[in-house]
Amino acid sequence: MPRAAFTIGRLTPVVLLNAVALFGMSLAACLPCVARAGDAEHAVADDPASNVIVLDSAGGFRAAPGGGADDFVLCVKADGTASIRTRTPGKRQTWRMPPEEMNDLLRFLLDEQKFFALKPRVGGANPAAGIQADAGGWVLSITADGKTHTVRGPMGAGRGAAELKRFQRCILRLQGVMAIVEVGGGESMDRFLKEANAVFSKEWPAEKPLTIADIASGTSLANGSVYVIFVRGSKTIQASSPALDGPVTGTIVSR
């Protein structure tokens, strides 16, 4: 995944190393954990078990958010551990995302989508679309930079188009994280991403390769079959396998 490139003045290697060392010591003495994300830094709690991102559903026929300890649809801790619910009550499936992915995730949510600037509720009821005020919705809470912000929005289309689109982009990205956890982690997902890109690059050679940010969903069925959907604009690719360690096939779903 590409990272921002920058240049630091005209310092000699020795002076630069000394400056970096002193600067690092100063930061270590006064800052909590810091997630480096592109050109921005987002501080998370010192406690690695603290919740940074919590996604759950509420309303409609769904249970209230939370339930038991960390019983959320998705929970991401300060150390990058992401967990999701499983078919076994009380048991959660986990994946420890690498620091660069945690960084990129926070950058996307907080810098690109400006999550902290969203209203507490986006996308109001829309009876014409069959969406009522008490319909089921997503509840997303993020704790970083010394503050916590919680936003609720519908699972489908609703009113408040501009903010709603930003909120839905946040949800889509987090569903991608859930998909990675579902299929067993980053190394396993790499197989599906590689196969999807083999099809994608052949069909659309001028497009940049798909990344984890293009994951729309991922499902591991009871019979062992795995399906991962990648979306780029109107283009949709499905990568599927009869088993987690079986051969992966990429298929164009829509152009």
RODOVO-225405 format. One record per residue (C-alpha): x negated, y negated, z; residue number from 1; residue in one letter. Coordinates in Angstrom, 3 decimals. Example, Ala and Ser with C-alpha at 12.3 -4.5 7.8 and 13.67 -1.06 7.14 Angstrom:
! RODOVO-225405
((-12.300; 4.500; 7.800); 1; a)
((-13.670; 1.060; 7.140); 2; s)
***
This chain:
! RODOVO-225405
((0.000; 0.000; 0.000); 1; m)
((-1.566; -3.335; -0.985); 2; p)
((-2.786; -5.662; 1.734); 3; r)
((-3.414; -9.410; 1.682); 4; a)
((-6.989; -10.413; 0.787); 5; a)
((-8.714; -13.472; 2.237); 6; f)
((-12.153; -15.097; 2.513); 7; t)
((-13.778; -16.503; 5.669); 8; i)
((-15.979; -19.539; 4.992); 9; g)
((-19.723; -19.326; 4.330); 10; r)
((-21.023; -17.758; 7.536); 11; l)
((-24.093; -15.563; 7.670); 12; t)
((-23.408; -11.891; 8.566); 13; p)
((-24.962; -12.279; 12.069); 14; v)
((-23.045; -15.464; 12.897); 15; v)
((-19.838; -13.973; 11.523); 16; l)
((-20.205; -10.772; 13.548); 17; l)
((-20.916; -12.721; 16.719); 18; n)
((-17.929; -14.990; 16.115); 19; a)
((-15.642; -12.033; 15.474); 20; v)
((-16.889; -10.258; 18.613); 21; a)
((-16.318; -13.302; 20.840); 22; l)
((-12.933; -13.986; 19.281); 23; f)
((-11.884; -10.367; 19.777); 24; g)
((-12.932; -10.436; 23.446); 25; m)
((-10.926; -13.619; 24.016); 26; s)
((-7.822; -12.128; 22.417); 27; l)
((-8.120; -8.873; 24.335); 28; a)
((-8.104; -10.809; 27.584); 29; a)
((-4.887; -12.712; 26.981); 30; c)
((-2.653; -10.930; 24.446); 31; l)
((-0.367; -7.880; 24.631); 32; p)
((-0.472; -5.272; 21.879); 33; c)
((-0.577; -7.054; 18.541); 34; v)
((0.663; -5.565; 15.288); 35; a)
((-1.246; -7.019; 12.357); 36; r)
((1.183; -7.377; 9.481); 37; a)
((-0.107; -8.959; 6.303); 38; g)
((-0.924; -12.568; 7.204); 39; d)
((1.273; -12.532; 10.308); 40; a)
((0.771; -11.055; 13.763); 41; e)
((3.644; -9.791; 15.888); 42; h)
((3.085; -8.995; 19.559); 43; a)
((4.780; -5.970; 21.113); 44; v)
((4.820; -4.792; 24.724); 45; a)
((1.699; -3.379; 26.370); 46; d)
((3.638; -0.279; 27.425); 47; d)
((3.400; 2.163; 24.479); 48; p)
((6.749; 3.692; 25.500); 49; a)
((8.630; 0.382; 25.232); 50; s)
((11.332; 0.139; 22.581); 51; n)
((10.472; -2.211; 19.713); 52; v)
((13.151; -1.239; 17.176); 53; i)
((16.477; 0.344; 18.083); 54; v)
((19.105; 1.188; 15.468); 55; l)
((22.465; 2.659; 16.376); 56; d)
((26.077; 2.773; 15.267); 57; s)
((29.120; 1.477; 17.082); 58; a)
((32.836; 1.039; 16.573); 59; g)
((35.232; 3.110; 14.544); 60; g)
((35.081; 6.771; 15.558); 61; f)
((31.425; 6.545; 16.608); 62; r)
((30.097; 6.698; 20.127); 63; a)
((28.909; 3.547; 21.836); 64; a)
((25.217; 2.701; 21.302); 65; p)
((22.714; 4.433; 23.525); 66; g)
((24.397; 7.235; 25.410); 67; g)
((21.576; 9.050; 27.189); 68; g)
((18.000; 7.820; 27.448); 69; a)
((16.886; 6.601; 24.029); 70; d)
((19.816; 8.429; 22.434); 71; d)
((19.832; 6.131; 19.406); 72; f)
((20.118; 6.862; 15.700); 73; v)
((16.556; 5.536; 15.381); 74; l)
((14.098; 4.354; 18.018); 75; c)
((10.585; 3.012; 17.333); 76; v)
((8.235; 2.586; 20.299); 77; k)
((5.388; 0.111; 20.742); 78; a)
((2.849; 2.817; 19.861); 79; d)
((4.581; 3.483; 16.524); 80; g)
((6.419; 6.645; 17.584); 81; t)
((9.692; 6.842; 15.646); 82; a)
((12.406; 9.278; 16.702); 83; s)
((15.831; 10.281; 15.396); 84; i)
((18.724; 12.392; 16.621); 85; r)
((18.831; 16.051; 15.638); 86; t)
((21.594; 18.629; 15.369); 87; r)
((20.641; 19.824; 18.874); 88; t)
((22.151; 17.547; 21.559); 89; p)
((19.495; 15.842; 23.638); 90; g)
((16.648; 16.809; 21.299); 91; k)
((14.958; 14.208; 19.124); 92; r)
((12.644; 14.608; 16.148); 93; q)
((9.592; 12.332; 16.175); 94; t)
((6.874; 10.955; 13.919); 95; w)
((3.980; 8.746; 14.974); 96; r)
((3.660; 6.244; 12.156); 97; m)
((0.140; 4.931; 11.461); 98; p)
((-0.619; 1.356; 12.588); 99; p)
((-0.594; 0.001; 9.032); 100; e)
((2.958; 1.284; 8.492); 101; e)
((4.145; -0.146; 11.825); 102; m)
((2.554; -3.450; 10.841); 103; n)
((4.152; -3.477; 7.419); 104; d)
((7.529; -2.575; 8.905); 105; l)
((7.442; -5.510; 11.339); 106; l)
((6.252; -7.838; 8.584); 107; r)
((9.159; -6.782; 6.385); 108; f)
((11.790; -7.137; 9.122); 109; l)
((10.558; -10.296; 10.823); 110; l)
((8.764; -12.234; 8.069); 111; d)
((10.459; -11.240; 4.827); 112; e)
((14.004; -10.703; 6.097); 113; q)
((13.678; -13.190; 9.017); 114; k)
((15.614; -10.892; 11.335); 115; f)
((15.292; -13.201; 14.349); 116; f)
((17.115; -15.933; 12.403); 117; a)
((20.151; -13.757; 11.660); 118; l)
((23.381; -14.447; 13.522); 119; k)
((24.356; -11.865; 16.182); 120; p)
((27.099; -10.667; 13.854); 121; r)
((26.939; -10.643; 10.053); 122; v)
((29.400; -9.491; 7.415); 123; g)
((32.833; -10.043; 8.969); 124; g)
((35.925; -7.922; 8.440); 125; a)
((37.112; -7.601; 4.858); 126; n)
((40.637; -6.092; 4.723); 127; p)
((40.635; -6.221; 0.920); 128; a)
((37.737; -3.741; 0.939); 129; a)
((39.340; -1.639; 3.656); 130; g)
((36.951; -2.907; 6.352); 131; i)
((38.638; -3.819; 9.621); 132; q)
((37.215; -5.807; 12.532); 133; a)
((36.817; -2.636; 14.646); 134; d)
((35.323; -0.556; 11.836); 135; a)
((32.101; 1.307; 12.434); 136; g)
((28.948; -0.743; 11.999); 137; g)
((25.190; -0.844; 12.530); 138; w)
((23.667; -2.383; 15.647); 139; v)
((20.000; -3.318; 15.226); 140; l)
((17.851; -4.646; 18.062); 141; s)
((14.198; -5.704; 17.754); 142; i)
((11.877; -6.697; 20.606); 143; t)
((8.672; -8.484; 19.582); 144; a)
((6.851; -11.778; 20.079); 145; d)
((8.260; -12.057; 23.603); 146; g)
((11.933; -11.958; 22.633); 147; k)
((14.739; -9.529; 21.839); 148; t)
((17.355; -10.108; 19.159); 149; h)
((20.367; -7.898; 18.414); 150; t)
((22.504; -8.048; 15.272); 151; v)
((25.613; -6.112; 14.354); 152; r)
((26.766; -5.674; 10.765); 153; g)
((29.032; -3.377; 8.740); 154; p)
((27.948; -0.127; 7.139); 155; m)
((29.619; -1.213; 3.914); 156; g)
((30.215; -4.473; 2.068); 157; a)
((31.597; -7.419; 4.005); 158; g)
((31.728; -11.181; 4.215); 159; r)
((28.730; -13.431; 4.811); 160; g)
((26.858; -12.403; 1.671); 161; a)
((23.460; -14.099; 2.193); 162; a)
((22.820; -12.956; 5.758); 163; e)
((24.517; -9.627; 5.149); 164; l)
((22.124; -8.815; 2.312); 165; k)
((19.125; -9.493; 4.542); 166; r)
((20.612; -7.318; 7.264); 167; f)
((21.338; -4.520; 4.802); 168; q)
((17.768; -4.680; 3.500); 169; r)
((16.592; -4.196; 7.083); 170; c)
((18.871; -1.184; 7.469); 171; i)
((17.732; 0.313; 4.159); 172; l)
((14.076; 0.035; 5.173); 173; r)
((14.795; 1.664; 8.535); 174; l)
((16.695; 4.461; 6.818); 175; q)
((13.462; 5.067; 4.934); 176; g)
((11.664; 5.475; 8.266); 177; v)
((14.380; 7.901; 9.366); 178; m)
((13.887; 9.871; 6.156); 179; a)
((10.156; 10.245; 6.860); 180; i)
((10.904; 11.537; 10.360); 181; v)
((13.569; 13.865; 8.936); 182; e)
((11.196; 15.564; 6.509); 183; v)
((8.421; 16.031; 9.036); 184; g)
((6.253; 12.930; 8.811); 185; g)
((4.105; 10.950; 6.408); 186; g)
((2.060; 13.818; 4.968); 187; e)
((5.179; 15.754; 4.072); 188; s)
((6.835; 12.658; 2.590); 189; m)
((3.742; 12.068; 0.437); 190; d)
((4.628; 15.218; -1.531); 191; r)
((8.091; 13.885; -2.343); 192; f)
((6.741; 10.419; -3.134); 193; l)
((4.094; 11.877; -5.460); 194; k)
((6.666; 13.899; -7.400); 195; e)
((9.095; 10.978; -7.587); 196; a)
((6.314; 8.780; -8.963); 197; n)
((5.396; 11.390; -11.570); 198; a)
((8.899; 11.025; -12.992); 199; v)
((9.149; 7.284; -12.340); 200; f)
((5.852; 6.357; -14.010); 201; s)
((6.687; 8.438; -17.063); 202; k)
((10.117; 6.860; -17.470); 203; e)
((9.114; 3.297; -16.503); 204; w)
((5.352; 2.968; -17.164); 205; p)
((5.376; -0.831; -16.769); 206; a)
((6.757; -0.652; -13.199); 207; e)
((4.566; -0.515; -10.107); 208; k)
((4.584; 2.909; -8.386); 209; p)
((7.255; 3.698; -5.830); 210; l)
((6.250; 3.297; -2.175); 211; t)
((7.783; 4.259; 1.153); 212; i)
((9.610; 0.917; 1.046); 213; a)
((11.669; 2.358; -1.849); 214; d)
((12.995; 5.302; 0.183); 215; i)
((16.764; 5.028; 0.485); 216; a)
((17.490; 8.250; 2.366); 217; s)
((16.173; 11.675; 3.190); 218; g)
((18.009; 14.785; 4.336); 219; t)
((16.911; 18.189; 5.560); 220; s)
((19.852; 20.580; 5.263); 221; l)
((20.625; 23.538; 7.533); 222; a)
((19.553; 25.962; 4.779); 223; n)
((16.119; 24.340; 4.600); 224; g)
((16.651; 22.333; 1.421); 225; s)
((15.263; 18.794; 1.424); 226; v)
((16.441; 15.799; -0.622); 227; y)
((14.788; 12.389; -0.715); 228; v)
((16.257; 9.460; -2.657); 229; i)
((14.095; 6.585; -3.937); 230; f)
((15.711; 3.386; -5.245); 231; v)
((14.116; 0.509; -7.198); 232; r)
((16.770; -1.916; -8.399); 233; g)
((19.233; 0.073; -10.515); 234; s)
((16.748; 2.939; -10.880); 235; k)
((17.236; 5.986; -8.640); 236; t)
((15.009; 9.060; -8.400); 237; i)
((15.775; 12.154; -6.345); 238; q)
((12.944; 14.381; -5.174); 239; a)
((14.182; 17.726; -3.894); 240; s)
((12.783; 21.012; -2.658); 241; s)
((14.342; 24.346; -1.619); 242; p)
((12.213; 24.172; 1.557); 243; a)
((9.991; 21.673; 3.330); 244; l)
((6.844; 23.392; 2.063); 245; d)
((8.337; 24.499; -1.257); 246; g)
((7.817; 23.028; -4.737); 247; p)
((9.238; 19.518; -5.241); 248; v)
((11.201; 18.491; -8.327); 249; t)
((11.887; 14.901; -9.345); 250; g)
((15.113; 13.974; -11.130); 251; t)
((16.407; 10.675; -12.487); 252; i)
((19.779; 9.948; -10.929); 253; v)
((20.390; 6.574; -12.556); 254; s)
((18.574; 4.186; -14.854); 255; r)
***
